[in-house]
Amino acid sequence: MSEEKFRNDAKTVLKFIQVYCDEKHKESEKESKTVELVYKEKNLNEKIYFKLCKNCENTFFYSYKKLQECPHEKKPRCRKCPNPCYERDKWKELARIMRFSGLRLGLIKIKKVFKISNFS
């Protein structure tokens, strides 16, 4: 996997988990954190910031670690991977998060389109 693909995938999984956490765990205590992106032992000189509850933070770090360790040169989507590296329960949890957040992010884009068109 290229460094650019790694960057994009790490940011994407964080965005999905952040949306989920913001909606589902509004009352949970959250701590702001920073992660330096590192891929194949190379610091990519980029930081990503997040504010997640402990459970969602653990989910992110698990996903981030699996992404770092992905053995594929051309990374397939995880759901189409011939040798999935996620533990079954973690896989189900992340799939649920991705479905939930994917709907929310899609609706956000649609709302923006309608807001823009209302002013045109």
ABEGO torsion letter per residue (X at the ends): XBAAAAAAAAAAAAAAAAAAAAAAAAABBBBBBBBBBBBGGBBAGBBBBBBBBAAAAAAAAAAAAAAAABABABBBBAAABABBABBAAAAAAAAAAAAAAAAAAAAAAAAAAAAAAAAX
